[in-house]
Amino acid sequence: MSQYVFHCEDCNKEFTQALHISDMEKGSAVTCPHCGSKRVNQLVSAFSAVTSKKS
């Protein structure tokens, strides 16, 4: 599962939600955990990858 960051347009809060990539492709409705609104936008977030190679 991947972590996605969202911003709620109604309560103006950001939240993180773990979703499967397939759920995001289907366009599954994400609900704000603070106010219950469905007016949310996905934000661009940074990520890091762990590898076995040393630089």
trRosetta pair geometry for C-beta under 8 A, 3 or more apart (Angstrom, degrees):
i j d omega theta_ij theta_ji phi_ij phi_ji
1 18 4.5 52 142 174 131 103
1 19 6.5 160 -161 78 97 14
1 20 5.7 -67 -110 -77 78 57
2 18 7.0 165 83 -149 29 63
2 19 6.5 -31 65 67 79 65
2 20 7.6 101 19 -132 83 19
2 21 6.2 65 5 -65 126 79
2 24 7.8 -32 61 -20 124 139
3 16 5.4 -1 -174 -175 103 114
3 17 7.5 151 -153 77 58 29
3 18 5.6 -35 -94 -93 63 70
3 45 7.5 -85 109 100 93 156
4 16 6.9 155 78 -154 39 63
4 17 5.6 -26 63 65 90 79
4 18 7.7 149 15 -102 76 21
4 19 5.7 -16 7 25 124 112
4 24 6.9 148 -65 -90 152 128
4 30 7.8 -105 95 -100 132 155
4 42 5.9 -47 178 -136 116 107
4 45 7.3 171 -149 15 40 136
5 14 6.2 2 -176 -174 98 109
5 15 7.5 169 -151 89 58 31
5 16 5.4 -31 -97 -97 67 76
5 42 7.2 103 78 -163 54 63
5 43 4.5 -53 103 60 103 108
5 45 4.3 119 9 -61 125 132
6 14 6.9 162 85 -152 44 61
6 15 5.7 -18 62 63 92 77
6 16 7.6 159 17 -95 76 26
6 17 6.4 7 1 8 120 112
6 30 5.8 -158 -85 126 162 146
6 32 7.5 -141 113 -94 126 74
6 40 4.5 17 175 174 126 122
6 41 6.6 151 -157 76 74 36
6 42 5.6 -47 -100 -100 75 49
6 43 6.5 173 -107 1 18 88
7 12 7.6 -7 -178 -152 93 40
7 13 7.5 -178 -149 94 58 29
7 14 5.2 -30 -97 -96 72 76
7 40 6.6 156 75 -157 38 72
7 41 5.2 -18 57 60 93 91
7 43 5.5 82 -22 -50 103 114
8 11 4.9 12 103 46 134 84
8 12 6.6 -76 83 -23 82 13
8 13 5.3 10 35 52 115 72
8 14 7.7 -158 7 -80 76 27
8 15 7.2 36 -27 6 105 108
8 32 4.0 48 -97 -101 133 140
8 34 6.5 -130 6 48 161 115
8 35 6.4 135 169 35 155 113
8 37 5.5 109 -159 64 111 123
8 39 6.8 82 -163 86 66 75
8 40 5.2 -37 -97 -99 58 86
9 12 7.5 18 -160 -74 21 56
9 37 7.1 -127 56 136 74 146
9 39 4.2 -74 47 132 116 111
9 40 6.9 -153 -3 -88 82 31
9 41 6.8 78 -50 -12 99 100
10 32 6.9 -143 48 16 109 160
10 35 5.5 -131 99 92 122 150
10 37 4.0 163 17 -66 140 164
10 39 5.5 106 -32 59 96 119
11 32 6.4 156 28 158 119 154
11 34 5.1 -134 87 103 161 126
11 35 4.2 163 -38 -20 132 137
11 37 6.8 179 -6 8 93 131
13 32 7.1 110 65 -160 103 120
13 34 5.0 49 55 4 150 162
13 35 7.8 140 26 -8 120 104
14 43 6.9 -15 -132 -4 114 150
15 32 6.6 135 17 -144 140 68
15 33 5.7 165 -153 27 164 105
15 34 6.9 -167 -52 -20 134 102
17 30 6.1 172 47 -146 162 119
17 33 7.9 160 -81 -29 106 115
19 23 4.6 -116 -178 75 105 130
19 24 5.7 113 116 -49 131 91
19 28 7.2 -175 -149 63 132 131
19 30 7.6 -73 -62 -92 144 112
20 23 4.6 101 60 -3 82 101
20 24 7.5 -151 95 -3 48 82
21 24 5.7 -54 -155 35 39 111
21 25 6.4 39 149 -20 69 105
22 25 5.6 -52 -147 36 35 113
22 26 6.4 37 154 -20 65 105
23 26 5.8 -55 -149 35 32 111
23 28 4.4 -35 -177 9 88 141
24 27 7.7 39 176 -72 34 30
24 28 7.1 -66 -78 29 27 95
29 38 5.4 -18 -174 -145 115 120
30 38 7.3 137 77 -144 46 68
30 40 5.2 -84 92 69 106 142
30 42 7.9 101 23 -71 154 88
31 36 6.0 -13 179 -154 113 46
31 37 7.1 159 -156 78 67 31
31 38 5.6 -40 -102 -88 71 72
31 40 7.5 174 -126 -12 14 135
32 35 5.1 6 100 48 129 77
32 36 6.2 -48 69 9 84 10
32 37 4.6 17 20 51 126 80
32 38 7.6 -137 -2 -70 83 25
32 39 7.9 -21 -22 57 122 60
32 40 5.7 165 -59 -71 88 119
37 40 6.8 138 105 -46 92 84
